[in-house]
Amino acid sequence: MKFSALQKTSLIDFPDRVASVLFTPGCNLHCPFCHNWRLLYPKPPFLQEETALEILESRKNYVDAVVITGGEPTIHDDLPDFLRKLKDKKFIVKLDTNGFCPSVLKECMPYLDYVALDVKTRLEKYAWLGAKCVTPLLCAIRTLKAGKVEHEFRTTMVPGLVEKEDIVAIGDLLKGARAFALQQFNSENTMDCSLGLIKPYSVERIVELASAVRDIENVIIRA
């Protein structure tokens, strides 16, 4: 594999762990609120797999976990093999994904300790994000809910894209899930610069919207 960047230390990307973060190039969606949108148009130099593994090995005194994010990691067919190498080196591994490559996700599951799957909005709005079909997402959701890997579903609270009716629909879609996180929208440095004019929801409004979610064991507010 090749990577666009490596963040040596993060305290926020893996719940309750200190982690290093690897960013993969490219994505199969085009979300206007994305902050990593430059990864959609990847340019060299890239960090090669061997070098990434060497850096991670050298960081073992400081971190015990690795997060693979993007972009969208699962568009890379060699991801499962790279995750296997991380597990061989005794790392705890988390994957961030949008769920649109469920077959690759399933291959990755034996090598993962945690998965965060983004549910951007209700299914009917996914066309706004460049998705022609949501069947792959539905498959990925089923895979996680039926599996044993610790996981969360999460939604970034973008006004206009995520309203109360959208949260209700997402909650119904995820019914029975172990954890659902509602996270604050940051209007700075988004792919669509016009979103910089949008005022994010207040914490109180996000809490109010979270109360509309039913039948999910743990609803988390990150705001």
C-alpha positions, 0 to 999 in steps of 0.5 A: 500500500501507499499512503498520503500522510502519517500523523504520528500521535493522535489522542482523538481518533481511537476511543481511549487510546493513543494512536498513530494515523495513516491516511490513504489516498482517494475516495469513492464519495465526494462529500462537500463537508469533507476536510480531507478533500485534498486526498481525493486528488492524490499527488506524490510523494507517497509514503510507501508501506515499508517506510510506514511500518518502520515508522510505526514500529519506532513509535511503539513506546508512544502509541499502541494503536494504529488508525487507518483513515482517508480518503477511503481505505477500503478502495484499496484491495491490498488493505487486508494484507496491510492490516494483517502485517499490523496485527503481526506486529501486535498493533491494535487497529482501527479502520474508518470507512464509509461502507461502500466497499463491503467485500473489502471490509469483510476481508479486513474484519479478522485484523481489526479491533475497532471500526467506525462507519460513517453514515452521512445522512439518510439513504435518499440523500446519498446522491448528494454525495456522489453515490449512485446506489446505497446497497453496498452501504446497507451490506456493510452495516449488516456486516458490522452489526452481525460481527464481533468486532467492536464498532460505532456508526457515526454522523457528522451533524451538517445543517441541511444535510442532517436534519431531525427527519434524517436523524430519525431515518438513520436511527431506524436504519441502525436499530439495534446497533451498539453505538451511534455517535453524533459529531459536530460539524466544522465549517472550516476548510471544507471541500465546498467552501460555501459551507463556511457560511453555515453555522454549526448546530449548537451543542444543545440542538445536537443533544435534542436531535440525539433524543430522537434516536431509538433502539440504539444501546449507546448514543454518543455526543461529540460536540 
